[in-house]
Amino acid sequence: MSTSPLFAALSSTRIAGLIHSATNRVVYAAPGIQDGPAAALLAHKNQLLPTELTVSLDFDERTLRMGYGSLEAVDMLRKAGIELVHFPGFRSGILIVDKRGWVFTPVAHYLEDEPYSDETPNAIELSPAQVEAFAIRFSPVTREEAIKEAPTPEIAAALAEMPCALGVAPVMQGHFEEVMKAIQTAPPVKFDVVRQVRVFEPYLQYVEMSLTGAAIQKLKVCIPADIQKLGASADLAGRLRTTFDLLEKSSSLSSKELEDELNEIRANFTPSLGKSHGRVVLKNAKPQLESRLKELREKLKEHQKAVKEELQEKLDESRKQVVDYYLPIARKNPPDAVIGQSLAGEISDEQLKKWLHRRLQTVFPAADDLIRQMTLDFHFKDVTFETLNRPDFLESVKKAFPDVDWDKAYNEFRAAGETKRNTPRDTINR
């Protein structure tokens, strides 16, 4: 009866150590294989017959991106002539070394680091009978030996009919090149980097908010050059830059109340982490922020309706003021464009007004266009490693959210990026 612990932590380092101890059989089946176990297989390649070495993988772009194994490990095994069998969709792990075996949960490095302590086990050791049962299903040579040594023809026939769980076909050159090209075209992000980002993802999101087109009281138009230069000297004509406020500063159409409310929302929900970081919102407060923004968007719609009723009238009045200002100047210095269109010798005020209105029409916006441009936009973006890893990030977050204990999250952030190189044991009860 085995005295080995039932549960154990089976990391890549420990798997490699077990493979190094093999004398007559290694069966490895998992979604992928890491560099350490692959190197151990290569080291023992000449000590084991090809039929005594079985490696079955789900060799796929997705498993590599999840961190179940490395492309380099597969490449080195193939170059060494070790046949790899493709087992699509396989997500469990089987390791058999000589007469011992384990069922284990492979670790996706995208999500977490491997277990290095038996306090966090991911494997169960099999009994001798279970080891042989698994080996028969995964190892062709073990299967053939079991059939030969079967005590009765009936048992031998049953073993021969037992379906093989090895996989469907070897990993061929074309399959390998296809996966390699996909990985080289879009290399996976380093897994420790991904894990670090995931520490803060539940807490924070960057947010951008903007109220555009509503501040029509701030809009200006540039008076057309041919109007500006009426009566101006040749020296000044090219230097004049005259603008005109579309509306009076005290206009009832002002968006100041909307802007003040948006600024209040920004201050309450999205403190700034500084120019280099931008604004962030706590994810648990995000629903309330979105609710406030939706309310503000409804107020903007009401503002648009109110503005629409008198905006065009205000714009027409502003344009009339410009026409009235320039009419006496145009009367003294009629533009060639008016003279060239006149059938009579004298230029009337009506002709000058029409010309001024037409020219101003090109720069004065229509009320409907201005109203359509009034929008409230907000966008959320997840945190990235580049922003989290800036030296001032934690201090900026602490200052922005003084009542939150960020030290715990930041310690987890740093730990997620550490690679544990020293393990308590590199084998399991050799």
NORMOPE-V557186 format. One line per field, one symbol per residue. psi: psi as a letter, one per 20 degrees, with the letter a starting at -180 (. if undefined). Layout:
psi=???
This chain:
psi=ppjqqgqronrhghgggghhiqhippppprhrprgghghhghhjgiiqqhijopopqnoqhghghikiaqhhggghgghijpppppnpipjappppodjqqqproqpoihhrrqpjqiimqjqppqrghhghgghhhhohhhgghhghjphqhghghghhipqpjgahqqorgggghggggghhgnqqqphhgghghhgihigqqqppppoqihmiiiqqqppqhighjojqrhhhgiipnprpphrqhjqijqjhgghghghggghhhmqpjrhihaqqqphiigghghgghhghhhhhghhggghhhighggghgghhhgghgighghhhmpqhhggijphrhqprhggggggggghhhhhprqghgghhioqoqpqqqqqrhghhjqhjgghggghhmijpnigghhhhgghhipoohpqhqjrom.
